[in-house]
């Protein structure tokens, strides 16, 4: 039996679990795998939405023939730490991709992506490790997305955009297209607020909001 752990048991993890189930059925076939929620320490419910909830310790010590994982947690730093720990223990990343996701030509998506229903990736896109693309988001041509980047629902990322590692793009944000010789760049660890319209580069670790997006005044 193959064991697949989805780290997290909150709202987003509960949304990801049906997508993981679709992907596991396609990859392994019925009755050949078990999907579980994995939490830091066992507490509260032992089952959520029909799936067991297990501690990290129990997941890593399980004697399953094969073990895989993904991480349904928005915090990119925590996602990175969990991924590094799991991989160091010999557990393999598992991509969760909804059946109606559209991925067009000549794209490269690294390990551990979660692609929710109605996500579209067009052509010549490069996406890093453990990317989250929530409902109805799209990425247009010639974009480069770093590691541990998060798209909340309905993000519109137009062509020739570079989004560096650990950036967070909020619900309904629109990112203007760049040019082949000068892509629009969203820096490492930047946060783009809900509904923001990004028309120019965003500095690393900056928080931008509004239309057009401007740095948040603290």
N, C-alpha and C positions, 0 to 999 in steps of 0.2 A: 504494500500500500504506500502510495506517495502522500506525504504530509506537506501541506501548503499553509504557511502562517501569514496572516495579514496583521501587521503590528498596528495596534490601536483598536478601540472598541467603541469610539464615540460616533457622532453623526456621520462624519465623512467615511469612516471605516465601514459603517453599515451601508452606505451608498456604494462603496467599492466592492463589497462582498459579492453581490450578484454579477458584477462584471468579472470578478475573479472566477466565479463559478462557470460562466460562459467560456472563459479562456481555458480553464482546466478541462472542461468537457471536450473542447476541441483538441487539446493537446494530448490528453491521456485517455479519454473515453470514460463512459459511465462506470461507477462502482470501483474505480481504480485509484481514487484519491480521497483524501479528507481535507476540508478547509476549516481552519480554526482561527479565531481571533487571539492575538498574543498581546498580553499586557505586562507591565513591569513586574507587578506582584499580584497574585491571585487575591481578589477581594470582590465582594458583591456577587453579581450574577455569575453562575457557572455556564450559562447558555444565553446567547443573544441571537434572535432571528433564526433559530434552528441550528446554530453552530456553537460548538464548545468554545469556551473562553479559558485559555491556559496561560500560566505564567511564562515569562521568558526562560526561566530555569527549566521548567518542564518541557518546553518546546525544544530547547537545545539538547536536552538529555534523552529525548524520545529516540527509540531504536528503529524508526522508519527506514526503509531501504533507501529512499530518496527524500530529501527535504528541500523545499523552496520557500521563498518569502517575498513579500512586498511591504511597503510602509505607507499606511494611510494616515499620515500625521503631517499637518501643514508646516510646523516648525522645521525649517530646512536644516538648521544645525543639529537638532535631535535626529532628524532623518539620516543625516550623514553619519552620526555616531552609531546609530543602530545598524546601518548598512555595513560599516566597516567591521563592527563586532560580529555580525552574522556571517559575513564572507570569511572572516578569519577563522570561524568555526566550521567552515566547509559547507555552509548552506548557500544555495544558489539563488540569484535573483529570478523573479518570475514576473513577466510582463502581464498586465491586466488591460485588455483591449476589448471594448464593447463591439458587438457584431456590426453595428452600423457606422463605426468609425471609417472614415475615408482617408487612405494614405496613397498619394499619387506616385509620380515617378521619381526615381533617383534620390531617395531620402535615406538618411542614416539615423536610426534611433538607438541609443545605447541602452544598456540593461536597466531594468527596474522601472520602466515607464508605467504610468496609469493614464489611460486614454478613455475618458468617460463617454457615454452616449452622445452622438452627434458631433463629435470632434472631427475637424478636417485638417489634414496636413497636405499642402499642395505639392510642389515639386522643388527638388534641389535644396532641401532643408536638412540641417544637421542639429541633432538634439542630444544633449548630454545625459548623464546617468540620473536615474530616479526623478524623472520629470513628472509633474502632475499637470494634466490638462482637464479641467472640469467641464461640465456640460456646455455644449454649444460653442466652445472656443475654436478658433481657427488660427493657423499659421500659414502665411502665404510664402511664395517662392523666395529662395535664396536667403532665408533667415538662419542664423546660427544661435542656438539656445544652449546655455551652459549647463553645468551640473546642479541638481537640487533646485531647479527653478519651479515656481508654482504659478499656474494660471488658475484663478478663480473662474466661476462660470461666465460664459459669454464674452471672453476676451477676444478682441479683433486685432491681430498682429499682422500688419501688412508687410509687403516685400522688402528685402534688403535691410533687415533689422538684426542687430546683435544684442542679445540679452545675456549678461554675464552671470556667473555662478551665484546661487542663493538669492536671486531677485524674486520679488513677489509682485504679481500683477493682479490688481483687484477686479472685482466683478464689474463687467460692462466697460472696462477700459478699452480705449482705441489707441493704437500706436500707428502713427503716420509712417508711410513708407519712406525708406532711405533711397540712396542712389548706389549703383554698383561700385562706383569709385569712392563713395562716402556714405556708408550705412549709418542709420540712426542707431546710437548705442545707449543702452540702459546698463548702468554700471553694476559692479558686484555688490550684492546685498541691498540694492535699492528697493524701495517700495513705491508702487504706483497705486494711488488711491482709487476707490470705487468710482466708476464713471469718468475718470480722468481722460483727457484727450492729449496724448503726448505728441508734440510737434517738433521737439528738438532733444538733443542728448540729455540724459539724466546722470548726474554724478554718482559715483559709488556711495552706497549707504544713505543717499538722499531719500527723502519722502516727498513726493509730488502729488498735488491734488488740483482739481479744477479743469476748466476749459478756457484757454489752453492750460496745460498742466504747469504749475509753478511750485517751487519749494515751499513746503509747509512752514509757516512762521511759528516757532516754538515760544 
